[in-house]
Amino acid sequence: MLDHTADVIVVGAGAAGLSSALQLALRGQKVRVFDQGALASGSTSRASGLLGQLRGTPEATRALVESVRILKELEARGGVKLYGQTGSLRVANTPERAAEVRYHYKLGRAAGLDIELMEPADAARIIPFMRTDDLLACCFCPTDGYLDPPNLAALYIRLAREAGVEFHEHEPVEALLLPGGRAGGVRSAQGKYTAGVVLNASGPWAKLVAEYADTPLPTLPIGHYYFTTAPHPAVSVPPETGTMRDRELRIYARPKDGGWRVGIYETAPEIFDMAQLPPAYMSTMTASKDHPSLRTLIENAAHRFPFIHLDTPMEIKGGIMSFTPDGHPLVGAFDAVPGLYHCTGFCGHGIMQSPVIGVMAAELILDGTCRFDLGRIEADRFTDFPELRDPAVVAERCKATHWGYYGTIETGPAPV
Ligand SMILES: Cc1cc2nc3c(=O)[nH]c(=O)nc-3n(C[C@H](O)[C@H](O)[C@H](O)COP(=O)(O)OP(=O)(O)OC[C@H]3O[C@@H](n4cnc5c(N)ncnc54)[C@H](O)[C@@H]3O)c2cc1C
């Protein structure tokens, strides 16, 4: 008879589910991972791949510092090098943004990052093809960088397989088994699979999986685009070129195969309803240069990188991010359904967060506690906000979070 048991079942083989499955298996758990499509075929395969550790709160920044440390540990375990530690620049071209850069510098220092303020002329040495004559302030974090998300997923999958994880590819989870009101497994077209713990790591679809157990997750699927230029005959982009963020122009950039990848957190993004899309929709998501998102992206990129213009040969990619009302992910269980954990809503940062998220999920599931401060990311933190049962309110809050992600000018007292 086929074995349909496990200690933990993970729904979703993206960065979050894979990292969690790996960490659980390394701690001796029998883990099965289900994906409705190919492994890592969701937002993980669409991500730009920037890793920036500096976030708006010291605890989130510390978690990302830990993420980079775990990533390096996984690289050593797998005998591969994925992380390009090029350093990252933040640039500012208005007095308000310059104050923000100085605030970020203090925030980074307080969280233990080796971040430094930098003159625009020095920033030009890091990205020689970047326009700097309008810059008022910059800061540089030498331990930031980038990687290619499909390669990270491949490493998770290989290490997880070696640790005994079983994968069920192209096998959508169609229902959760909830004997006595607690998680007991999942059902797919192939039958029932039992486990004492189920981890919902199904990315932008997580809200739909959570609905099987009547645990509402206030998330919104939001579209996101970037392009990668073909190598330019006159503009060299070596792989060690630093990454950058220009919050005023709402763009970020990194090197990619001799070209330059630029993405945008635009002001009026596309909103999606995952229930209405074919499961593989994201895998082919692109846009033409006259799509409103692309027009702004190319215009803003051209301002900062003058070699870029409308006729620049480029590959355009899009994908769907999962946003929450406060910009923090949703990690953990609801009291009402013991044994069902959620791990989603990474608001555009799930790749860089995934190494530490896996450790957090494993600790939470196996130890009932976690060495990291989970206060701001607990999955059930919105339970006492009845207004968030209204999808329209959730959508408005999540859109505001997305807008503010680059739109808000972050300042505050010197952090401790
Ligand atoms: C265009 C773009 C650029 C990005 N750039 C960056 C970046 O530079 N840095 C960064 O850190 N993050 C970035 N992100 C965000 C990052 O990609 C996500 O936060 C991360 O991939 C989320 O991983 P996940 O495992 O939660 O979800 P996903 O990777 O989407 O995985 C969820 C999986 O669940 C599966 N699934 C869904 N429903 C079911 C079901 N019923 N049964 C079985 N399986 C199911 C899906 O098929 C999917 O494979 C970007 C995202 C996009 C879209």
The ligand as an SDF file (V2000), in Angstrom:
LIG
                    3D

 53 58  0  0  0  0  0  0  0  0999 V2000
    8.4620   40.2760  -10.3270 C   0  0  0  0  0  0  0  0  0  0  0  0
    8.8860   39.9770   -8.9210 C   0  0  0  0  0  0  0  0  0  0  0  0
   10.1140   40.3990   -8.4640 C   0  0  0  0  0  0  0  0  0  0  0  0
   10.5230   40.0790   -7.1550 C   0  0  0  0  0  0  0  0  0  0  0  0
   11.7650   40.4490   -6.7250 N   0  0  0  0  0  0  0  0  0  0  0  0
   12.1900   40.0660   -5.4940 C   0  0  0  0  0  0  0  0  0  0  0  0
   13.5060   40.3620   -5.0540 C   0  0  0  0  0  0  0  0  0  0  0  0
   14.2830   40.9900   -5.7810 O   0  0  0  0  0  0  0  0  0  0  0  0
   13.8870   39.9550   -3.8220 N   0  0  0  0  0  0  0  0  0  0  0  0
   13.0390   39.2590   -3.0100 C   0  0  0  0  0  0  0  0  0  0  0  0
   13.4230   38.9110   -1.8900 O   0  0  0  0  0  0  0  0  0  0  0  0
   11.7870   38.9700   -3.4020 N   0  0  0  0  0  0  0  0  0  0  0  0
   11.3430   39.3530   -4.6090 C   0  0  0  0  0  0  0  0  0  0  0  0
   10.0920   39.0660   -5.0210 N   0  0  0  0  0  0  0  0  0  0  0  0
    9.1750   38.4100   -4.0680 C   0  0  0  0  0  0  0  0  0  0  0  0
    9.4080   36.9310   -4.0300 C   0  0  0  0  0  0  0  0  0  0  0  0
    9.3970   36.4030   -5.3270 O   0  0  0  0  0  0  0  0  0  0  0  0
    8.3230   36.2700   -3.2140 C   0  0  0  0  0  0  0  0  0  0  0  0
    8.1630   36.9410   -1.9770 O   0  0  0  0  0  0  0  0  0  0  0  0
    8.6760   34.8210   -2.9360 C   0  0  0  0  0  0  0  0  0  0  0  0
    9.0180   34.1550   -4.1170 O   0  0  0  0  0  0  0  0  0  0  0  0
    7.5010   34.1750   -2.2440 C   0  0  0  0  0  0  0  0  0  0  0  0
    7.7500   32.8060   -2.1370 O   0  0  0  0  0  0  0  0  0  0  0  0
    6.5790   31.8680   -1.7120 P   0  0  0  0  0  0  0  0  0  0  0  0
    7.1880   30.5350   -1.4870 O   0  0  0  0  0  0  0  0  0  0  0  0
    5.8150   32.4990   -0.6070 O   0  0  0  0  0  0  0  0  0  0  0  0
    5.5660   31.8620   -2.9580 O   0  0  0  0  0  0  0  0  0  0  0  0
    5.6800   31.2240   -4.4080 P   0  0  0  0  0  0  0  0  0  0  0  0
    7.0580   31.2290   -4.9400 O   0  0  0  0  0  0  0  0  0  0  0  0
    4.6250   31.8590   -5.2410 O   0  0  0  0  0  0  0  0  0  0  0  0
    5.3130   29.7070   -4.1490 O   0  0  0  0  0  0  0  0  0  0  0  0
    4.0120   29.2850   -3.8440 C   0  0  0  0  0  0  0  0  0  0  0  0
    3.8070   27.9410   -4.5160 C   0  0  0  0  0  0  0  0  0  0  0  0
    2.5580   27.4050   -4.0590 O   0  0  0  0  0  0  0  0  0  0  0  0
    2.0150   26.6590   -5.1260 C   0  0  0  0  0  0  0  0  0  0  0  0
    0.5790   26.4670   -4.8710 N   0  0  0  0  0  0  0  0  0  0  0  0
   -0.3910   27.4100   -4.8380 C   0  0  0  0  0  0  0  0  0  0  0  0
   -1.5830   26.8550   -4.5510 N   0  0  0  0  0  0  0  0  0  0  0  0
   -1.3680   25.5240   -4.3780 C   0  0  0  0  0  0  0  0  0  0  0  0
   -2.1880   24.4140   -4.0670 C   0  0  0  0  0  0  0  0  0  0  0  0
   -3.5110   24.5380   -3.8570 N   0  0  0  0  0  0  0  0  0  0  0  0
   -1.6130   23.1960   -3.9940 N   0  0  0  0  0  0  0  0  0  0  0  0
   -0.2850   23.0280   -4.1950 C   0  0  0  0  0  0  0  0  0  0  0  0
    0.5430   24.0530   -4.5020 N   0  0  0  0  0  0  0  0  0  0  0  0
    0.0070   25.2860   -4.5880 C   0  0  0  0  0  0  0  0  0  0  0  0
    2.3180   27.5040   -6.3540 C   0  0  0  0  0  0  0  0  0  0  0  0
    2.2860   26.7370   -7.5300 O   0  0  0  0  0  0  0  0  0  0  0  0
    3.7150   28.0340   -6.0240 C   0  0  0  0  0  0  0  0  0  0  0  0
    4.7550   27.2710   -6.6050 O   0  0  0  0  0  0  0  0  0  0  0  0
    9.6590   39.3520   -6.3000 C   0  0  0  0  0  0  0  0  0  0  0  0
    8.4080   38.9410   -6.7810 C   0  0  0  0  0  0  0  0  0  0  0  0
    8.0230   39.2310   -8.0690 C   0  0  0  0  0  0  0  0  0  0  0  0
    6.6940   38.7530   -8.5410 C   0  0  0  0  0  0  0  0  0  0  0  0
  1  2  1  0
  2  3  1  0
  2 52  2  0
  3  4  2  0
  4  5  1  0
  4 50  1  0
  5  6  2  0
  6  7  1  0
  6 13  1  0
  7  8  2  0
  7  9  1  0
  9 10  1  0
 10 11  2  0
 10 12  1  0
 12 13  2  0
 13 14  1  0
 14 15  1  0
 14 50  1  0
 15 16  1  0
 16 17  1  0
 16 18  1  0
 18 19  1  0
 18 20  1  0
 20 21  1  0
 20 22  1  0
 22 23  1  0
 23 24  1  0
 24 25  2  0
 24 26  1  0
 24 27  1  0
 27 28  1  0
 28 29  2  0
 28 30  1  0
 28 31  1  0
 31 32  1  0
 32 33  1  0
 33 34  1  0
 33 48  1  0
 34 35  1  0
 35 36  1  0
 35 46  1  0
 36 37  1  0
 36 45  1  0
 37 38  2  0
 38 39  1  0
 39 40  1  0
 39 45  2  0
 40 41  1  0
 40 42  2  0
 42 43  1  0
 43 44  2  0
 44 45  1  0
 46 47  1  0
 46 48  1  0
 48 49  1  0
 50 51  2  0
 51 52  1  0
 52 53  1  0
M  END
$$$$
